[in-house]
Amino acid sequence: MKQPSVEELMRMCAAEFLALFLFVFLSCGSALVTGATVTSISLSFGFTILALGHCFGHISGGHINPAVTIALTAAQKVDPIRCACFIIAQVLGAVLGAATLYGVMDKDSHNCLGSNMVADGYEVGQAFGLELVTTFVLVLTVFATTDEKNSEASTLGVFPIAMSVMICHLISIPLTGCGINPARSFGPATVAVLAGLECADKVMDDHYIFWFAPILGGLLAAFTYQMILTDNWLHASGGLIDVLRSKTLSPSNITVQDGFKPPPDLPQQAI
């Protein structure tokens, strides 16, 4: 796993910060427009990811989501220091994006800034399950799209990931507002509370769902793709991977008299 220099890491963090700022401002903003529908909002989220992935994918990997960053870290594609820096940048970018959205939108159109909340009549456990499964779909798509063995995905770029975001929103918006991204959920909720919007008393009630469910769904997707659907875990090294893997299953990890041959590096970009 190649370690970025301090300068490279700063550029990557700047890319993640700007990506989340634009993502929250544009996508959540689409929910505040008069006449917005589930379809229009879903299209906005999907195509915004498509555009931002194209802009920032070659700089930071275009994670644009702490759940994606954590899943890639668990799969040994991102180092822990970069993971922590990315998450901080993502959260700060989301908060600033929501604050800017609050400042430019008409006061009658704030509509809780597109915050994620459990719909009335919907149980917390149901919301948790929905957020887990939809994030699983998103992160599984990320792993399949960035897999070097998947030659078909290389010609599609970030398009499959953007479409998975759109599909997840189509099913989840009426029920949870579709989080699948802890930073995207945290930004609008934080600004709504600080601004004293009408939803401030409710928006943080079940906010933990929009952190734990996406992170768990992302980790399950990483495990499923790397260890069940493919054998990619055999070619990664370090941390939890070495603990879980049996050395006898991977000849490249066996030390012989002629020397040790390290496994090839895996790509570190999400997009």
ABEGO torsion letter per residue (X at the ends): XBBBBAAAAAAAAAAAAAAAAAAAAAAAAAAABBGBBAAAAAAAAAAAAAAAAAAAAAAAGGAGBAAAAAAAAAAGABBAAAAAAAAAAAAAAAAAAAAAAAAABBAAAAGGGGBBBBBBGBBAAAAAAAAAAAAAAAAAAAAAAABAABAAAAAAEAAAAAAAAAAAAAAAAAAAGGAGBAAAAAAAAAAAAAAGBAAAAAAAAAAAAAAAAAAAAAAAAAAAAAAAABAAAAABBEEAAAAABBAAABAAABBBAAEBBBBBBBBABAX
